[in-house]
Amino acid sequence: MINEMTPDLSGASASSLPPRAQAELAGTAWEELPHVCTGRQGVPDTADILGAVLATDPAGRVQAVSDLYRLLLNQEQVFPATAPAALVLAYLLDDARTLSEDRWECRAGRRSLRAELLNWLASFADIARLDVEDGVDTAQNLADARAARPILHDRIADFCDADDPLVREAALAATALLLADPSLASSVPRYAPAVRSVLAVSADSYYRWIARERLAAWGEDVTGLVTAEEERRAALDRAGELAEDPFGGPEQEQAIRWLEEQPEDTAAPERLGRRRGHRTAPVPAAPHGPVPELPFADPGSEAGYCGPWRIAREEERADWTFTPYVGVGPLHFGMALEEITRVLGEGPAVSSYSHHGEDQQLSYADFTEIGIRALFHDGRLGCVAADALTGPQVRLDAAPLTGCAPSHVEDWLIHRATRPGSLAYSVAGDPVFADIGLAIRSQRAGDIVLTRPLFLLHDWLDLWHALPSEEWNCS
């Protein structure tokens, strides 16, 4: 039975899970089931993440959900801990505390925790349909994810008729994707009408895509839905062009009003910069031509040189590894300033705050000894910039990213990128790789320029609007 009473979070504890969820959590050997970064300093284990989903502190709940996405569904992969975690989350759905609303990192607008957990389960079900070569890292992990689908379907089914439209849509999306399991095929006729009448007309473009893709897979005619989506996109594109036309006159004003009246698309941003429409198409090969050599870092200034443009030598730099959309070195996205200070063993030399009315929010903090700038949103780490001259040598697939010739790093990354739409350029000409959350800026070092890599979360990819003005002066 679903408990729909208004939740009282005042006395909730981060570990006070419902009995079934608590039993599932306690009965699982999580130490034997890693996520993408299990064991890394400062990164929570799966059990800790699950225990925090119903935390009393709203910020703790938001962070726990963010960790679910980044650590358990990273890069369209599932991990040994992912399927067991999905089963625990399914036993949280009917807890009254999941009715609490907030803004979640992966979607626009406010929605209940219940709706966002269902969205996470939909993402899980979506990945479970992939083949190993499409991104799921091992056949065993994929088999475990698929084996969980019938159980998840039973837990989610009741929410497909929920009064809350956001819960209802998320539950239908998850259910439609779970029905890819052959053992659930007999349930398709039950849900197909709702998928067409609810998901296919949702304001959420991802839900609409699920409706078209699933209905087509079930043998239904989706010609009208495809035409409607094309007309919608064409109208939005045309209105956008008119709205930006400084000589548009009355048509510009009309387009602006029309755009303002359109419902907000709440779809999750493509964490990999990969269009859902390309999911079933072959992934294009890397660009033709010889494979570029790995970039190499500047050897550093000569011993004894202490001028203002001194470049640290390799042995003077910390050696860090970058894990896309999870973290860099000992830092993981979502950390507070106090956690970063503790992990790095130094306090910030400079902390900058922005003012919003009477409130002030931490904008960035410079850690000069290690050579990084940590940038924040709502008090949580969302971007790390490595100083080209003194910062840690950060590596991706063994390739150095800090203090190198910008063209060498860009060429190597372009050749490495294989997903359509993964590369964009900022207004300053900086390459931004959405599939891994990495931007390569240039920083002056006397008469030369070297790479200043920025490691980013999804909502930082638009550098011009996301970065503070002080960051643009580091060039």
N, C-alpha and C positions, 0 to 999 in steps of 0.2 A: 504494500500500500504506500502511496506517495504522500508524504507529510507536507501539506501546503501552508502550514501556519507560518506567520511572519517570524523570521528568525530573531533571536536575541543573542547577539555576538558578545555582549559585555562579559560573559563568564566563560566564553569558549576557550579551549586550550588547543594548542597546535597539535597535540598528540591525542586528542579526544575523538578518535575516529569511531564510526558506527561499528557494532560488534562484528559483522561479517567482514568489513574492511580490515578491522584490527586483526582478525584471525588470519585473513589472507596475507596481511603484512607480516605478522609474526611467524607464519608458517613457511615463509619463503627465505631461502638462503641467499640474501642479497649480496653477500660478500663474494659469491661465486658468479654473480650476474652483473657484469660491468655495463655502464653506459659509455658514451663517447669519450669521456674524460675522467673516468673513475680513478681515484687515487691522486689526482692532481691537487696541489696545495690550494686551499681556498675554495675548491669546487665541492658542493654538497653531494653526498651519496644519494642513491635513489630513495632509500627508506626515509631519509631526512626530508627530501623534497615532498614525498607523499604525505608525511606527517605534518607538513606546513601548509597543505592545501586548504585546510579548514582553520588556519591560524586566526586568532582573535584580531591581530593587527592587519588592517587592510593591505598595507604595503607588503606584509609577509605573504599574503595570499597571491598578490599580483606577481611577486618575485617567484613564488613556487610554480605558478602557471608558466611563466617565462622559462624557467629551468626545464619544465616538462618538454617544451618545444625544442629548446636549444640542445639539451643533453640526451633526450630519448628519441627524438625524431630528426636528428641533425643531418643535413645534406640529403634529404629523402632516403635516409637509411633507418632501419630498426636495429636494435642491439639486444644482447641477451636479456637486459633488464626491461625492455620495452613492453613485451607482451604481458609479463607478470604485473607490471605497473598499470597497464590498461585494465586488467581485471580488478585491481584494487580501486581504481578510479570509478569503475562501473558500480561499485558498492557504495560510493559516496553520493550518487546522483539524487537519491530520495531523501537525503538529509536536509532538514530545513535551513541549515546554514548556507547551503548552496544557492538560496534565493537572494543573498546579498549581492548588490550590484556594484560594479566598478568599471573603470576603463582598463582594457587589457592591451598589452603591447602589440598583439598581432592583428587587432581589428579596430576599426573606427567606431566611435560612439560608446555608449554605456550599455552593458548587458549583465545579466546575472552570472554568477560563478557557474551555475548549472549549465547555462547555454554555452559558456566557454569550454567547460569540460567536455560537453558533447561535440563541440567543434574540434577539440583535440582528438577525440575518439574518431571523428570523421577523417581527420588527417591520417591517423593510424590506419584506418580501414582503406584509405586511398593508397597508401604506400604498400599495404599488404597485397594489393592487386598487381604490383610490379613484378618483373622478373629480376633475377640476380644481376643480369647485365645492365638493367635499367637503373641500378643504384642501391638496391638492398644488398648489404655487404656479404652475407653468407647464406647458403641454402638453409642451414639449420635455423638461423634467426627468422628467415622468411617462413619456414614451416611452422615455427612456434607462433608467429603472428597470425597465420592463417588458421591454426588450430583454435585460437581464441575467439574466432568470429561467431560461431553459434552461441557461445555463452554471452558475448557482448550483445548480440541481437536480442536475446531474451531479456536482458537488463534494460535495454534502450527502448524496446517496443512501446511501453506504456507512455513514453513522453512524446510519441508522434501525434497524440491528440491533446497535448498540453494547451492550457489557455493562453500562456505567454507565447506570442507569435515567434519570438526569437528562439525560444526553447523548442517549439514545434518544428521550425525550419531546420535547426541544427540536428535534431533527432532524426528527421526525415533524411537529411543529407547523410548522416552516419549510417542509417539503415539501408539506404539505396546502395551505398558502397559495400556494406557488409553482405548484401545479397549476391555479390559476385561469388560467394562460397557456393559450390554446387549443392551442398546439403540443404541450402536455404532456398533453392530455386522455386519450390512449391509456394513460397510466400510472396512471390513477385506480383501475382494478380491482386493481392490484398493492398499492396502499397503503390502500385503504378498510378492509380487515379490521383492520389494525393501528391505524388511526385510531379505530375503534370499540372495539377491545379494550384499547388502551393509553391514548390521549388521553382518551377519553370517561369513563374511571374515574380519571383522575389527581387528585391532591390539589390541583393547580393549577387554579383556577377559569377562568383564561384559556384553558388548554389544553382544558378541557371545553367552553368556548364555541366554540373553533375546531372541535372535533369535531362538535358539533351543527350549526353553521353550514355546514361543508363537506359533511357527509354529506347534509344536506337539499338543498344545491345539486347534489349528485350524484344526486339522486332517490331516496335511501334513506329508510326510515321511521325517524324519530327521536322518535316519540311516547313511547316508554319512557324515552329519555334526558331529554326535557323534563320528564316527570313525576318522574323521580328527582331532577332538579335542583330542582324546586319543593319536593319533600318535604324535600330536604336543607336548603334555605333556611328552610323553615318550622320544622324541628326546631332549627336554630341560633338562629332568632329566639326561639322559645319557651324554649329553654334559657337564652338570654341574659337574658330577662325574669325567669325564676325565679332565676337566679344573682344578680341585682341586687335581688331582693325581700328586704328586711330581715326580713320575717315569713314567709319561705318554709318554715322548718323543715326537715324531712327532704327535702322536694322540692328545696329550694335546694341542700343538700349534694349530692344526687344529680346535679343539673344541673351544678354546678361540676365534679364528678368527670368527668361525661360530656364536658364541654367540654375539660377537660384531656387527655382521651384522643383527641380528634380530631386528625388530622394537620394540620400547619400549612399554611395556604394560601400557597404561594410565588409567587403571581401578582404581576406587576409592578403597582405602584400606578398608577391612571389618572392619567397626567401632566397630562391636560387636564380631569380631573374629569368625563370623558365616559363614560357606561356603554356597554360594548361592545354591549349589547342594543339600543342606540339607533343603532348604526352605520348600519343600512340605513333608518332612519326619517328623514323630513324633519326638518331642524333647525328648531325653532320660531322664529318671528320674535321680535324684541325686544318688550318689553312695550308694550301700547297706550298711547297718550297722546303728548303733544308731546315731541320730543327735547329733553332738558335742555341748557341752555347749558353750554359748557365751564367747568369750575371755574376760579377765579382765586385767585391767591395773595394773602395779606395784603400790603399795600404796605410794611410794615415800620415800625419806630419812627421818630419824627421825628429829624432830624439833631441830634446833640449829646446825645441821651438815652443814658445808660450804665448804667441800672438793671439789676437782676437778670433782668428779663423783656424785655430788649431783643430785638427781632425784626429780623433782618438784612433789608436792602433787596434788591431784585432784582439790582442791579448788584454787590452784595457776595457773592452766592451763586454757586457753580460751577453750570454748566448741564450736566446729565447726561441720558442717554437710557436707558430700561429695556428690555431684551430678555428676555422671559419665559423663565425656566429656563436662561438663559445668563449673564446678569450685568447690572450696572448701572454706567453711566459707564465708567471704565477698569478696573473690577473684574469678574472673572468667577468664578463659583462653582467651588470646588475649589482656589483659591489658598491658599498657606501665608502665615503672618504676614509672613515676610521678603519675599515677592513683593508683598504689599499695601503694605508700607512703602516698597519701592523705587518702585512705581508712583505712590503718592501724594506721595512726596517728604517725608514726615514720619513720625516714630515715634509709637507709641501713647502717649497721656498716662496711660492706665490700662490694665493688663492683668490680667484676673481668671482664676484657675485653679481647677478643681474637682479634688478628690482621690478617687481610686479605689484604696483600699488604699495601697500604697507608690508608686503612679504618680500623677502629676498631669497633667491635660489642660487645654489652653487653652480657656476658656469664651467670653470675649469680649475685645475690645480697643477702646478709645475713641480716636478720632482727632478731637481737639477743634478743630484748625485748619480742617479741611474740614467737620466737623460730622456725623460718622457713627459708628455702632457696628457693628463687624464681629463676628459671632457664628460660632463654630466647632464642628465635630464631628469628632473624631479628627484634630484639627490642620488641618482644611480648612474654608474659608469655605462656610457653608451659608445664611447670612442676613445681610442688611444693613439696618440701621435708619437712616433719615435724620432728623436732629434737626429738629423743627418750627421752632425759632427760628433756628438757625444753619446747618442742613444744606444740601446742594446741592439746587437745584431739579431734581427728576427728572421727566421727561416720558414719557408714554405716548401715542402718536398725537397729539403736540403738546399734550396736556392736562397742566397742572401737577399734581403729586401732593403736594408738600411745602408745609406752611405755609398750607393752605387751610381753609375751613370744612368740617368732616367730612361734614355732610349733603350738601353740593354734590358732593363727590368720590364719595360712596357712590351718590347718585342717578345720576351720569353713568356709573359703572362698572356698575351694575345694568342700565341701559338698553343698555350696550355688550355685556354678557354675553348670549350667545345659546345656550349649551349647557346642557342640563339637568344639574342637580346641581352647577353651578359655584360657587354661593354658599352659604356656611355662616357661622355666627357663633360666635365664641369665647365662653367662659363670661363674659367681661367685656363682651360685646356688640359686639366688633370684627368688622366684615365681613371674611371671608376668601374670596378668589376663587381657587379651586383651578385653574381653567383657565389662569391666567397666573402663579400663584405670587405673589400680592400680598395683603397684609393692611393695613388702614387702622386704625391706632390713633390715639388722641387724646392730645395733650400740652398741659398748661396753659401759658398765656402771660399771666400776670396774671389779669385778669378774663375772659379768653376762652380757648377751646381751639382748637388748630389740628391739622392732620393730621401724623402721624408715620408715614409709609409704611414697611412692612417688605417686603422683597423676598426671597422664600423658595424653597428647594428643596422637593421633595415631602415629605420626612420632617420638615419643620418646620411643616407646615400645621396640626397640632394645637398651637396656641400654648400652651395651658395646660401641656402636658407638655414642650414643646420649649424654651421660653424660660426663661432663668435668672430667679430672683426679682428681681434688680436691674432687669431690663427692665420689670417691672410697676410699679416705682416711678417710671418716667418717664411720669408722667401728671398 
